[in-house]
Amino acid sequence: MPLIKPFFNPLKFSYFIFLQILSFTLIFMLLFFLSRLIMVLNFLPKSLINANFNDTILTFLLGAVSDLRLISAAFLPLLVAFILGFLMDYFANNWGGEL
């Protein structure tokens, strides 16, 4: 029995980090989509949007890809912490380590 009881469960901590990554990703993607939608509707005339509807959709899709690249780079430290939390729990339970 360890002398000091751990103050958190690494597996619950990992799920919390994963939930943070997903929630912030969805929030940022929604904000970026809304800003792109407002820009397209305010700066492009309706006739141009209707005439080039496929290009308008492509603008949103390419923008979403660019936003995902930015978000993935921003949340990389949280993803590393998520993976390390799982590894910490695995080694503690399977290799007999004490946390």
N, C-alpha and C positions, 0 to 999 in steps of 0.2 A: 504494500500500500504506500502510495507516495506521501511524503510529508506535507506537500502543498497541493491542495486540490485545484485543478485548473478552473479558471473563471469563465471559460466559454467552451462550447463544443465546436471543434473545427468543421464538422460536417454541416451543422446549422449555419455557421459563419459562411461557408461556401455557398449554401443555398441563398443566403441573404445577399451575397455579392452578385450571384447570378440574377436574382430578381432585380437588383439595382441596375445591372447592365441592360436587361430587357426593358425595364420601365423607362430609363433615360433614353434608350435608343428609340423607342416608340414615340416618346414625347418630342425628341429632336426631329425625327422624321416627319411628324405631323406639323411641327412649326415650320420646317423648311418647305414642306409641300404647300402650306397655306401662304407663305411669303412668295413662293414661285407663282402660285395661282393669282395672287393679287397683282404681281408685276405683269403677268401676261394679260390679265383682263384690263389693266389700266393703260398699258403702253401699246398694245396691239389693237388695231380696229377689228370689230367683229367680222367684217367681210374677209379680212386676211386670215383670221382664225378658221373661219368656215371653209375658205378656199384651200388652205393647207392644214387640214385637220390631222393628218398623219404626222406631219412635222411638229405640230403642237404637242401631240401625245409623246413623240420622240423626245421633245424638250423635257417633259416631266420624267421620262424613264432615264434619260442620261443624267439628269440632275439628281435623281434618286441614287444612281450608282456613285456619283461623285460625293453625295452626302454620306453614303455608307462607308466610303473610304476614309472620310474625315472622322466619322464617329468611331470606326474601328481603331484608328490611330489614337484617338483620345481615350478610349476605354481599354487600351492594351494593358496598362498597369493593373486595372481591376481584374482583367482576365487572368493575368499571371497570379494574382492573389487567390483567385478562384481555384486554379489548378493546384497551387501550393497547399491550399486548405484540404483538398481531396488527398493529396499525397501525404500530408501530415496525418490525416485520419487513417489512411491505409497502413502506413508504417507503424503507427501506434497500436493498431489492432492486430495486424498480421505478423509483425516481427517482435512483438512482446515489449515494445517500448512504452514508457510511461510519460504522459504529458503533464 
